[in-house]
Amino acid sequence: MQRREFITLLGGAAAAWPLGARSEAALGIPRIGYLCYRSSSSADDAFFANLRALGWIEGQNIYIERRFTSGDEQRLKQFASELVYLKVDLIVACASASTQAAKNATTTIPIVFASAGDPVGQKFVVSLADPRGNITGTSFDAGPEITTKQVQLLMEIVPKASQVAILWNPSTPFIRTYWHTAQDAALALHVSFQSHEATDPKDFEPAFEAMVQAHADALIVLSDAFMTLNRATLVRLAEKHRLPTMYGHNLYAQAGGLVSYGPSLPDLYRNAANYVDKILRGSKPAELPVQQPVKFDLIINLKVAKALGLTIPATVLARADEVIE
């Protein structure tokens, strides 16, 4: 590269740094990057609300660089590198894919994940109690046993089901363990299960067609970042094929899914803001153990149940944290 070209490139990069960010850096105001593989959601609202409650007011004593990629992996890598270039004081990574991108981009800037699955297995941290490096946060991984609960709830809602389909992404490491647990749960309840895999959006249509051909009575979607990103498509296909479906967290039910049971995403993201607060006030990521989910939400969409001709048992409704009518 010629010297003139290098100077031009460097000048262009500096120009790309927002003027507000540069001025706030000069004032010593911390800046954080907010990196998400998906588009924005209600979980993000919970994070920013708690950050404000903790005294961090955007534009006054904190600057926030938001980056949402809507499922574009290349942009995710670019945004992670961009946040490092901007020398943010901390990166919030929304889930596993964002955490991996941030980890690949820096080993020194603190990273807080808001809902990463199996952070030990994915080598984000050495252990939950002792993260060691520059990464910590709140884990989405409640353990594969939660899948047993999802199967049990679905069978209460669709008691006549004898064939349960399971849709999962085999490229997500921790999901494989969940799939085995779902299989064991189905066998224990004396129902047959069907395994259907999807690693690309184009896999969904054939997977649902295969479920119908195999006479599936109900479906469980094992949730990861990929499935969450495509939740609208999954909900639409479940409605089209009239398959009562259990999902892994509230965003699916809010998108029109029948029922979801899993870690409360708003709770996880609120807790992630607590980590940000502690680190900005001087704590090191290595000193902050990873927190596992403590709140789990059962959400039922009665409008969808009615469309499917299902009557939700009163015993299930009584346990619901939210009923969508």
Secondary structure, DSSP 8 states (H G I E B T S, - for coil): --HHHHHHHHHHHHHHS-HHHHHHHHTT--EEEEEESS---HHHHHHHHHHHHTT--BTTTBEEEEEE-TT-HHHHHHHHHHHHHTT-SEEEE-SHHHHHHHHHH-SSS-EEEEEES-TTTTTSSS-SS---SSEEEEE----THHHHHHHHHHHHHSTT--EEEEEE-TTSHHHHHHHHHHHHHHHHTT-EEEEEE-SSGGGHHHHHHHHHHTT-SEEEE---HHHHHTHHHHHHHHHHTT--EEESSHHHHHTT-SEEEEE-HHHHHHHHHHHHHHHHTT--GGGS--B----EEEEEEHHHHHHHT----HHHHTT-SEEE-
